[in-house]
Amino acid sequence: MKAGAVVEEGFIYEEEIQLTVFKTSLFFTGDGFTVYDPKGTLVFRVDSYEPDARDKGELILMDASGRCLLTVRRKRPSLHQRWEGFLGEGIDGKKPIFSVKRSSIIGRSGVTVEMYSNPGEDYQIEGSFSHRCCTIFNATKESVAEIRRKVDASTHVMLGKDVFTLCLKPGFDGAFAMGLVLVLDQISDDYEDDGLQVDPAANDLSL
């Protein structure tokens, strides 16, 4: 498998790329996502139209053809609201390949990603996902992906929060990054329910 592959090496890009993510909850029942490359080609989709999908705490990332790439599931019970990622569809008989949990350092909050297959290659996510302004860092504090507000290229107007950019650095697995976006979306919703954000102190990140 290609270096850097977590979910699938076919979604590792040799050059930096900006994917456009649409959160489709405004248009359909339940939460969903569609993700497009710069040419407007569909790359990923997430459909969760069943009314109890969120109650199950499970989301499935698919490619453009509907093939299941990754399942993220909330671990229950979990003191720190831990989510786990599994290759393919479903979790029966499978071991998770990574886990995501909220972390708290004095004066600063964030999200920690623990890699089960590569101990020591963990990731830290800093910023405010609810404001679409956060960065994924690897173990050496290098930025490997960023989430930004989307600006319309023709009008230079910033679009709403249901359309945003996922910027991938060369060599970082795009399917893995999108799986993290799914978890951030869930964690962010819970934080907002509590009147909090993933990291309210990090809006000064230069993206």
C-alpha positions in Angstrom: 0.0 0.0 0.0 1.2 3.5 -0.8 2.8 5.4 2.0 0.3 7.6 3.7 -2.7 5.4 2.8 -5.1 4.9 5.7 -8.4 4.1 3.9 -7.4 3.8 0.2 -4.3 4.9 -1.7 -6.4 5.9 -4.7 -7.4 9.1 -2.8 -3.8 10.2 -2.2 -2.9 13.1 -4.4 0.7 14.0 -5.5 -0.1 17.7 -5.4 -2.0 19.9 -3.1 -5.7 19.8 -3.9 -8.8 21.6 -2.8 -12.0 19.6 -2.6 -15.4 21.3 -2.2 -17.7 19.8 0.4 -21.4 20.3 0.4 -23.4 19.5 3.5 -26.8 18.5 2.1 -28.9 18.6 5.3 -30.6 21.7 3.9 -32.0 19.8 1.0 -32.7 16.3 2.2 -34.0 14.6 5.3 -31.1 13.8 7.5 -27.4 14.7 7.2 -25.5 14.0 4.0 -22.4 15.2 2.2 -21.2 15.4 -1.4 -17.5 16.1 -2.2 -16.2 17.3 -5.6 -12.7 17.9 -7.0 -11.7 21.1 -8.7 -13.0 19.8 -12.0 -16.5 19.3 -10.5 -16.2 15.5 -10.5 -17.9 13.7 -7.6 -15.3 12.1 -5.3 -17.1 11.2 -2.1 -20.7 11.0 -0.8 -22.4 10.4 2.5 -26.1 9.5 2.7 -27.8 9.2 6.0 -31.5 9.6 5.0 -32.9 7.3 7.6 -34.5 9.2 10.5 -32.6 7.2 13.1 -29.2 7.3 11.4 -27.8 9.9 13.8 -29.3 8.0 16.8 -27.2 5.0 15.8 -24.1 7.2 15.8 -22.9 5.6 12.5 -22.0 7.1 9.2 -20.6 5.5 6.0 -18.3 7.3 3.5 -18.7 6.2 -0.1 -16.9 6.9 -3.3 -18.7 8.4 -6.3 -20.1 4.9 -7.4 -21.5 4.2 -4.0 -18.8 1.8 -2.9 -18.4 1.9 0.9 -14.9 3.1 1.9 -15.2 3.8 5.6 -17.6 3.5 8.5 -17.3 5.9 11.5 -19.2 4.9 14.6 -19.6 6.6 18.0 -18.2 4.3 20.7 -20.7 3.8 23.6 -20.3 4.3 26.4 -17.5 6.8 26.0 -16.4 9.3 28.6 -14.7 11.6 26.0 -17.1 10.9 23.1 -14.8 8.6 21.2 -15.5 7.8 17.6 -13.9 4.9 15.7 -13.2 4.3 12.1 -13.5 0.9 10.3 -12.6 0.0 6.7 -15.6 -0.7 4.4 -19.2 -1.0 5.4 -20.2 -1.9 9.0 -18.2 -2.9 12.0 -19.2 -6.6 12.6 -16.1 -8.7 13.2 -13.8 -5.8 12.4 -11.1 -4.0 14.3 -11.1 -0.2 14.2 -8.2 1.4 12.3 -8.3 4.7 14.2 -10.2 6.6 16.9 -11.1 10.2 17.4 -11.8 11.9 20.7 -12.0 15.4 22.1 -8.9 16.4 24.0 -8.4 19.3 26.4 -5.2 21.0 27.2 -5.2 23.9 29.7 -6.5 26.9 27.9 -7.0 25.1 24.6 -9.3 22.4 23.3 -8.9 20.2 20.3 -9.4 16.7 18.8 -6.9 13.9 19.0 -6.8 11.1 16.3 -5.2 7.9 17.5 -3.9 5.5 14.8 -4.2 1.8 15.8 -2.2 0.5 12.8 0.7 3.0 13.2 1.2 3.8 16.9 3.0 7.2 17.2 1.6 8.5 14.0 -1.3 10.2 15.7 -2.9 13.5 14.5 -4.2 16.6 16.3 -7.0 18.8 14.9 -7.0 22.4 16.0 -9.4 25.1 15.2 -13.2 25.7 15.1 -15.0 23.3 12.8 -18.3 25.0 13.4 -16.7 28.1 11.9 -15.1 25.9 9.1 -11.6 27.0 10.2 -9.4 24.2 11.4 -6.2 22.3 10.6 -5.2 18.7 10.9 -1.6 18.2 12.1 0.5 15.1 12.0 2.7 13.9 14.9 5.5 16.3 13.9 3.1 19.3 13.9 3.1 19.5 10.1 -0.2 20.6 8.5 -1.6 17.8 6.4 -5.1 19.1 5.7 -7.1 22.2 6.3 -10.8 23.1 6.4 -11.7 26.6 5.2 -14.7 28.6 4.3 -15.5 28.5 0.6 -15.2 31.8 -1.4 -17.0 32.0 -4.7 -14.4 32.5 -7.4 -16.5 34.8 -9.6 -18.1 37.0 -7.0 -15.4 36.7 -4.2 -18.3 36.3 -1.8 -17.8 33.9 1.2 -20.4 31.1 0.9 -22.5 29.7 3.8 -21.1 27.1 6.2 -22.8 24.3 4.4 -20.3 24.7 1.6 -16.6 24.6 2.5 -13.2 23.6 1.3 -11.1 20.6 2.3 -7.5 21.3 1.4 -5.3 18.2 1.2 -1.5 18.3 1.3 0.4 15.9 -1.0 0.5 12.4 0.3 -2.4 12.6 2.8 -5.3 10.2 2.3 -8.3 12.1 1.2 -10.8 9.4 2.2 -9.3 9.4 5.7 -9.5 13.2 5.9 -13.2 13.1 4.9 -13.8 10.5 7.6 -12.4 12.9 10.1 -14.7 15.6 8.7 -17.7 13.4 9.4 -16.6 13.0 13.0 -15.9 16.7 13.5 -19.3 17.5 12.2 -20.9 15.2 14.9 -18.6 16.5 17.7 -19.2 20.1 16.6 -23.0 19.6 16.8 -22.7 18.2 20.3 -20.4 21.1 21.4 -22.9 23.6 20.0 -25.7 21.9 21.9 -23.6 22.6 25.0 -22.9 26.2 24.0 -19.3 25.3 23.2 -17.1 24.9 20.1 -14.3 22.5 19.3 -11.8 25.2 19.9 -13.2 28.7 20.3 -9.7 30.2 20.9 -8.3 29.1 17.5 -9.9 31.5 15.0 -6.6 33.3 14.6 -5.1 30.4 12.6 -3.7 31.7 9.3 -5.4 29.6 6.7 
